[in-house]
């Protein structure tokens, strides 16, 4: 009888332990109970254009696209931010000849940009690095509503202590990114970059043109350098030149901003540009950057990867260029 009572006691103790744990393992048994950090990430841009009709044998058209990649936490606090600017100028002479070369971004130019020779706070890239570091830890809502003076410079003393260039274009790019942030889980690093292509056609029969196409984007990486999120967009701006040297140039929305109005969906089997790029972005998840940049492209710049081609048949060489140029940084 005593043995039976003891046996029942053991059973009750074991049963009680089981119901207390609800069938789950304890932390001592190797379960990681930490909740994955959820960030929000995105890119944005702001483009300005300017032109001068041909006078005394010289005219020009300039496209300046400033873009940003940003990561914020669940409270909107900026944990990573990177700005850059692609500035490209076409020169037009009295005979309608157009000279346009793809320039490095301002960050890529580094000290060669030439601001350091006269600016108290040093070269452009150093001033922008100071702006970026000042924004880390700030709520993105406060950043995009930052007070600026009439020249577009910040009035914030922390920003001004190391950045006295006008920052309105950076704030507008950041605001664009803020409007379309996407949840990201497992983020540890960010790779951000851009790729610009330029073309020009001299004036013939009263018509010529210059076009600047800047594609920018980011890839968010996990601890194993696998992509957990990717986003791209393209700023495409074109100047027309007539036989009298008149230059017409207006800043256009990006391709994603145009959406259905871009017009590819009318004839492309895989739909509008933004939908095809969304498919490309989704196929990058789980891959490394090298998996994408090292993949084979055909002669027209299209991917030969079956997963990509199932929903994206536009050329992807410019997106490869973006990630080839990307600088990888840790999320703070």
C-alpha positions in Angstrom: 0.0 0.0 0.0 2.9 2.4 0.9 4.5 1.6 -2.4 1.3 2.4 -4.3 0.9 5.8 -2.5 4.5 6.7 -3.3 4.0 5.8 -6.9 0.9 7.9 -7.2 2.7 10.9 -5.6 5.4 10.6 -8.2 2.8 10.6 -11.0 1.1 13.6 -9.6 4.3 15.5 -9.3 5.2 14.8 -12.9 1.7 15.6 -14.1 1.8 18.9 -12.2 5.1 19.8 -13.8 3.7 19.1 -17.3 0.6 21.3 -16.8 2.7 24.2 -15.4 4.8 24.3 -18.5 1.8 23.8 -20.9 3.9 21.3 -22.8 6.6 23.8 -23.7 10.4 23.5 -23.1 12.1 25.6 -20.5 14.9 28.0 -21.3 17.4 25.5 -19.8 16.4 23.1 -22.6 17.8 25.5 -25.2 14.8 27.5 -26.3 15.6 31.2 -27.3 12.7 33.2 -26.0 14.0 36.6 -27.4 11.6 38.4 -29.7 13.2 39.3 -33.0 13.8 43.0 -33.4 11.5 44.5 -36.0 12.8 47.5 -37.9 11.4 49.6 -40.7 13.5 50.3 -43.8 13.2 52.2 -47.1 14.7 54.5 -49.7 13.6 57.9 -51.0 14.9 60.6 -53.3 14.6 64.2 -54.4 15.6 65.5 -57.8 16.3 69.1 -58.9 16.9 70.1 -62.5 18.2 73.3 -64.0 18.9 74.5 -67.6 20.4 77.3 -69.6 19.5 78.0 -73.2 22.5 78.3 -75.6 23.8 81.9 -75.4 27.1 82.9 -76.9 27.8 79.3 -77.9 27.2 77.7 -74.5 24.1 76.1 -72.8 23.6 73.4 -70.2 21.2 71.0 -68.5 21.8 69.6 -65.0 20.1 66.8 -63.1 20.8 66.4 -59.3 19.3 63.4 -57.6 19.8 63.1 -53.8 18.8 59.8 -52.4 18.7 58.2 -48.9 18.5 54.7 -47.4 17.1 54.7 -43.8 16.3 52.2 -41.0 14.2 53.0 -38.0 13.2 51.0 -34.9 9.6 50.3 -33.9 9.4 53.8 -32.2 10.6 55.6 -35.3 14.1 56.2 -34.0 16.7 56.4 -36.8 19.2 53.6 -36.4 20.9 53.9 -39.9 20.8 56.7 -42.5 22.9 57.2 -45.6 22.6 60.1 -48.1 24.3 60.6 -51.4 23.9 62.8 -54.5 24.3 62.1 -58.2 25.0 65.4 -60.0 25.3 65.2 -63.8 25.6 68.1 -66.3 25.2 68.2 -70.1 27.0 71.0 -72.0 25.5 72.2 -75.2 27.4 74.3 -77.8 26.2 76.6 -80.6 26.2 73.8 -83.1 23.9 71.6 -81.0 26.7 69.3 -79.9 25.9 67.8 -76.4 28.6 66.6 -74.1 27.4 64.5 -71.2 29.5 62.1 -69.2 28.4 60.0 -66.2 30.0 61.6 -63.1 30.8 60.0 -59.8 28.5 60.7 -56.9 29.5 63.4 -54.5 30.6 60.8 -51.9 32.6 58.9 -54.5 34.4 62.1 -55.5 35.5 62.5 -51.9 38.1 65.3 -51.5 38.1 65.8 -55.3 34.7 67.4 -55.0 36.6 70.5 -54.0 34.5 72.0 -51.2 37.2 71.5 -48.6 39.3 74.2 -50.1 36.9 76.9 -48.9 34.3 75.5 -46.5 34.9 75.9 -42.8 33.4 72.5 -42.0 35.4 70.7 -44.6 34.6 68.6 -47.7 31.0 67.7 -48.7 31.2 64.1 -47.7 32.5 65.0 -44.3 29.7 67.4 -43.7 27.1 64.9 -44.8 28.7 62.2 -42.5 28.1 64.7 -39.7 24.5 65.2 -40.7 24.0 61.4 -40.8 25.5 60.9 -37.3 23.4 63.7 -35.9 20.2 62.1 -37.2 21.1 58.7 -35.6 18.9 58.5 -32.5 16.5 61.2 -33.6 12.9 60.3 -34.3 12.3 60.3 -38.1 9.2 62.5 -37.6 11.3 65.2 -36.0 14.0 64.8 -38.7 11.6 65.4 -41.6 10.1 68.5 -39.8 13.5 69.9 -39.0 13.5 73.7 -39.2 15.5 75.2 -42.0 16.4 78.8 -42.9 15.6 80.5 -46.2 18.8 79.1 -47.8 17.8 75.5 -46.9 20.3 75.2 -44.1 19.5 73.6 -40.8 18.9 75.8 -37.7 19.7 72.9 -35.4 22.9 73.7 -33.6 24.1 70.1 -33.5 23.7 69.8 -37.3 25.4 73.2 -37.8 28.4 72.3 -35.7 29.6 70.2 -38.5 27.3 70.7 -41.5 26.6 74.1 -42.9 25.6 73.1 -46.5 22.0 73.4 -47.4 20.1 70.2 -46.3 16.6 70.7 -47.7 17.1 68.1 -50.4 18.2 65.5 -47.8 15.2 66.2 -45.6 12.9 65.9 -48.6 14.5 62.6 -49.7 14.2 61.3 -46.1 10.5 62.4 -46.0 9.9 60.4 -49.2 11.5 57.3 -47.6 9.5 57.8 -44.5 6.2 57.6 -46.4 6.9 54.1 -47.6 8.8 52.3 -44.9 8.5 48.5 -44.8 8.8 46.1 -41.7 12.1 44.2 -41.7 13.0 41.3 -39.3 16.6 40.1 -38.6 18.3 43.2 -39.9 22.0 43.7 -38.8 23.7 45.5 -41.7 22.7 47.7 -44.6 24.2 48.0 -48.1 23.3 51.2 -50.0 24.4 52.4 -53.4 23.5 53.8 -56.8 24.2 53.5 -60.5 23.9 56.3 -63.1 23.7 56.0 -66.8 23.7 59.1 -69.2 23.0 59.4 -72.9 23.0 62.3 -75.3 21.9 63.0 -78.9 23.2 66.0 -80.7 20.7 68.3 -82.3 19.7 67.0 -85.7 16.8 68.4 -87.7 15.9 70.7 -84.8 15.8 68.1 -82.0 18.4 66.8 -79.5 18.3 65.4 -76.0 20.3 64.5 -72.9 19.1 61.9 -70.4 20.2 61.1 -66.9 19.0 57.8 -65.2 20.0 57.3 -61.6 19.0 54.0 -60.0 19.5 53.8 -56.2 18.7 51.2 -53.6 19.4 49.2 -50.5 19.8 45.6 -49.3 19.3 44.9 -45.6 21.4 41.9 -44.4 21.1 39.5 -41.5 23.9 38.2 -39.3 24.9 35.7 -42.1 24.9 38.4 -44.8 21.7 37.1 -46.3 19.3 39.7 -47.7 16.2 40.1 -45.7 14.9 43.2 -47.6 15.8 45.0 -50.8 14.4 48.1 -52.4 15.3 50.0 -55.6 13.9 53.0 -57.5 15.0 55.0 -60.5 15.0 58.7 -61.2 14.8 59.2 -65.0 15.1 62.8 -66.3 15.4 64.0 -69.8 16.2 67.4 -71.4 15.2 68.3 -74.9 17.1 70.8 -77.1 15.7 72.4 -80.2 17.4 73.9 -83.2 17.5 77.4 -81.6 19.3 76.2 -78.5 16.3 76.2 -76.3 16.5 73.7 -73.5 13.4 72.1 -71.9 13.9 70.1 -68.6 11.4 69.3 -65.8 12.0 67.1 -62.8 10.0 63.9 -63.2 8.7 61.5 -60.5 10.7 58.3 -60.0 9.5 55.2 -61.8 8.0 53.8 -58.7 6.3 57.1 -58.0 4.8 57.1 -61.5 3.3 53.6 -60.9 0.8 52.7 -63.6 1.4 56.0 -65.3 4.9 54.8 -66.3 3.1 52.9 -69.1 5.0 49.6 -69.3 2.0 47.5 -68.3 0.3 48.1 -71.6 2.7 45.9 -73.5 4.9 44.0 -70.9 3.8 40.4 -70.2 4.9 40.8 -66.6 3.1 44.0 -66.0 4.1 47.5 -64.9 7.7 48.4 -64.0 7.0 48.8 -60.3 5.5 45.4 -60.1 8.4 43.8 -61.9 10.9 45.4 -59.6 8.8 44.3 -56.6 9.2 40.8 -57.9 13.0 41.2 -58.3 13.2 42.6 -54.7 11.3 39.6 -53.3 13.6 37.1 -55.2 16.7 38.6 -53.5 15.5 37.7 -50.0 17.6 34.8 -48.7 20.4 35.4 -51.2 23.7 37.2 -50.6 24.7 40.3 -52.5 27.3 38.2 -54.4 24.6 35.7 -55.4 22.9 38.5 -57.3 25.8 40.6 -58.5 27.6 37.5 -59.7 24.7 36.0 -61.5 24.7 35.8 -65.3 23.0 38.4 -67.4 22.2 38.1 -71.1 23.4 40.6 -73.7 20.6 43.0 -73.0 21.2 43.1 -69.3 18.3 40.8 -68.3 18.7 38.1 -65.6 19.0 34.5 -66.7 17.7 33.3 -63.3 14.4 31.5 -63.7 13.0 32.9 -60.4 13.7 36.4 -61.4 12.4 35.9 -65.0 9.1 34.5 -63.7 8.1 38.0 -62.8 10.8 40.4 -64.0 11.9 40.5 -67.6 13.2 44.1 -67.7 17.0 44.5 -67.7 18.5 44.3 -64.2 22.1 45.4 -64.9 21.5 48.8 -63.2 20.4 47.0 -60.0 23.5 44.9 -60.1 25.4 48.2 -60.5 23.7 49.6 -57.4 24.7 46.6 -55.2 28.2 46.5 -56.7 28.7 50.1 -55.6 27.0 49.6 -52.2 28.8 50.5 -49.0 28.0 48.0 -46.2 27.4 49.5 -42.7 26.2 48.2 -39.4 22.8 49.2 -38.0 23.5 51.2 -34.8 
